[in-house]
Amino acid sequence: MTGPKHSCGVVGITATYNVVPALQKALMIIQHRGQESAGISVFDGKTTQTVKNNGLVQVALNKDNLTGVEGQIGVGHVRYSTTGSKSVINAQPLTVTTNFGIVAIAHNGDITNYTELKEKYLEAGTSFLTDSDTELVIKILSKYMAQYCDPVKAMRAMIGELDGSYALTILINDRLFGVRDPYGFRPLCIGKIEEGHIIVSESAAIDALRGKFVRDVLPGEIVEVKRNEILSYPGNENKPKAYCMFEWVYFARPDSVIDGREVYDVRKRIGMILAKESPVDVDVIMPVPDSGRAHAIGFALQSGIPYEEGFMKNRFAERTFILPDQKEREVAVSMKMNPIKSTVEGKRLLIVDDSIVRGTTLKKLISMLREAGAKEVHVRVGSPPVIAPCYYGVDMKSRDQFIANKHSVDEIRDIIGADSLGYISINGLIEAIGKPENELCLACINGKYPTRIPGEIHRFQLTLNSDF
């Protein structure tokens, strides 16, 4: 709840029936990955129709603007802007007309060499209508499609130019593709649904369509998904894996399975390890809803301390991070959360959250608990201190916004008004996720980046400038 903001979500579906309702449903299931805009592109047998707008799925894709939009194959997108403005012009899918027909792309992630690539293509005479890195992706793909007259060869050449994170669903007339970057930063999986297949950011969408999970798209892999088969074109890039740890800590739905690890199970294990690493003597354990819930359950299971809900969340309140003024954000927190007095009054509380970025929201929540009669308020956090920017599709761009960059744990405890504060260790987090350290992107918590970012430490280099 007080953590970093989501990236985006993508989906692609092919079936023997009109897939528009299924695309809508899938996008609603992954709505948590982006709430600024939503859109779909579907091929009706003759042309590709695109509908997109700002707002949540049920607003952007409503009954009126979907009238007459039908097709048995299509892609969809929900957006939270990380590169490019919030203007509707940057809403996805983005489309372009090529010698192969209309190409529609939905993209989750950030292209880290976007600036240099865009300058290169501008100098070569390419024009751009948006400030989204997805437009660059589609322009590069279009160039190579004209050159090779083969979508798969074109995608392989495109991958060779791009650096950073990307999970793509691509519609080229009646052909549906999924592409995942060679590091595997962002999730992408394949499911079998009734009379067809789905490619989507999270497996929970497959479950919602009563489908069956098939497998994850591998890092660097291109897949073509047809109604009755899946064609694989494995990557030839020898890149180390870099699965984003925040997918398990915060981003993904608890009922999703990301690269072989169930999100709920990982979060519960995080809480259990937290209880071992940072025990506390309290009466009640409670989560900061909703993302801290599984962490708190794990802490309660390990510690034997009772778990209770201590906040009632107003799910229809304004999202605090879009408000420009700090006082407005504090008022919005009060509108969004209300302490449950029977849980709080006279109790020594432990609240468990997924992460702390600025600490401002948590400070307000602790103040509300004390006003509601809490005797003590302790805090435990399901990720280590966030200290470094993310360049791979998470809205954490500046070191100035991280409270842990300027203050020690004890100082942060005092700033937010807690009686004690504890974070899970990096080793504890790695243990909870259950993947080797060298297969995870931990850059935001250790400052070591899986790709070469000017001015940052590459995770396999010894000194800051040795790779430049």
ABEGO torsion letter per residue (X at the ends): XABBBBBBBBBBBBBABBAAAAAAAAAAAAAAABAABBBBBBBAGABBBBBBBBEBAAAABBAAAABGBBEABBBBBBBBBABEBABAAABOBBBBBBAAEBBBBBBBEBBAAAAAAAAAAAAAGBBBABABAAAAAAAAAAAAAAAAGBAAAAAAAAAAABBEBBBBBBBBEABBBBBBBAAGABBBBBBBBBGEBBBBABAAAAAAAGBBBABBBBBGBBBBBBAABBBBBBBABBBBBBBBAAAAAAABBAABBBGGBBAAAAAAAAAAAAAAABBBBBABBBBBOAAAAAAAAAAAAAAGBBBBBABBBBAABBBAAABABAAAAAAAAAAABBBBAAAABGBBBBBBBABBAAGAAAAAAAAAAAAAGBABBBBBBABBBBABBBAAGBBBABAAABAAAABBAAAAAAAAGBABBBBBBAAAAAAAAGBBAAABBAAAAAGBBABBBBGBBBAABABAAAAX
